[in-house]
Amino acid sequence: MLVGGTTVIYFTEPEVRGGEQLLKSFFKSMTSMTTVGLNTTDTGSLSLPILLAVTFLMYVGASPSGTAGGMKITTLTAMLAILK
């Protein structure tokens, strides 16, 4: 999910353009997943699709061993396995 979130933000969000575009995209994706709350870009200026992607990353959260909020990646995987 971290690689996917970084890729989506890197290629679709003009707000994170600049010299450190890949690092900004990675940081935005990582902080969303771990519910850290740090910003390198103004969240209010992000486009709606990126806000939805960031919200999804926040909702799912991180790995079960972490202290991040959200339902955890293993719960999402189990839900997707049941749907198949």
C-alpha positions as CSV (number, residue, x, y, z in Angstrom):
1,M,0.0,0.0,0.0
2,L,2.9,2.3,0.7
3,V,4.3,1.8,-2.8
4,G,0.8,2.2,-4.4
5,G,0.0,5.4,-2.5
6,T,3.4,6.9,-3.3
7,T,3.0,6.1,-7.0
8,V,-0.6,7.5,-7.2
9,I,0.5,10.7,-5.4
10,Y,3.7,11.0,-7.5
11,F,2.0,10.8,-10.8
12,T,-1.3,12.6,-10.2
13,E,-0.8,15.4,-7.8
14,P,0.7,18.7,-9.1
15,E,0.9,20.1,-5.5
16,V,3.8,17.8,-4.7
17,R,5.9,18.8,-7.7
18,G,9.4,20.1,-7.2
19,G,12.9,18.9,-6.5
20,E,11.9,16.3,-3.9
21,Q,8.7,15.1,-5.6
22,L,9.3,11.4,-4.9
23,L,10.3,12.1,-1.3
24,K,7.2,14.3,-0.8
25,S,4.9,11.6,-2.3
26,F,6.5,8.9,-0.1
27,F,6.2,11.0,3.0
28,K,2.5,12.0,2.3
29,S,1.7,8.3,1.8
30,M,3.6,7.1,4.8
31,T,2.2,9.7,7.2
32,S,-1.3,8.9,6.0
33,M,-0.9,5.2,6.7
34,T,0.6,5.7,10.1
35,T,-1.7,8.5,11.2
36,V,1.2,10.7,12.1
37,G,-0.3,14.1,11.1
38,L,2.8,15.7,9.7
39,N,2.6,17.7,6.4
40,T,5.1,18.7,3.8
41,T,2.4,20.1,1.5
42,D,-0.8,21.9,2.3
43,T,-3.5,19.2,2.6
44,G,-6.3,21.7,1.8
45,S,-4.7,22.3,-1.6
46,L,-4.7,18.7,-2.7
47,S,-7.1,17.5,-5.4
48,L,-10.2,15.5,-4.5
49,P,-8.9,12.2,-5.9
50,I,-5.7,12.5,-3.8
51,L,-7.8,13.4,-0.7
52,L,-9.8,10.2,-1.3
53,A,-6.6,8.1,-1.7
54,V,-5.2,9.7,1.5
55,T,-8.4,9.0,3.4
56,F,-8.4,5.4,2.3
57,L,-4.8,5.1,3.5
58,M,-5.8,6.6,6.8
59,Y,-8.8,4.3,7.1
60,V,-6.8,1.1,6.5
61,G,-3.9,2.1,8.6
62,A,-0.7,0.2,8.9
63,S,0.5,-3.3,9.9
64,P,-0.9,-5.1,13.0
65,S,2.3,-4.6,14.9
66,G,2.1,-0.8,14.6
67,T,0.2,1.7,16.7
68,A,-1.4,3.5,13.8
69,G,-5.1,4.0,13.7
70,G,-7.4,2.3,11.2
71,M,-8.5,-1.3,10.6
72,K,-5.0,-2.7,9.7
73,I,-3.9,-4.3,6.5
74,T,-4.5,-7.8,7.6
75,T,-8.2,-7.0,8.2
76,L,-8.5,-5.6,4.7
77,T,-6.8,-8.7,3.3
78,A,-9.2,-11.0,5.1
79,M,-12.2,-9.0,3.9
80,L,-11.0,-9.2,0.3
81,A,-10.3,-12.9,0.7
82,I,-13.9,-13.5,1.9
83,L,-15.3,-11.5,-1.1
84,K,-13.5,-13.8,-3.6
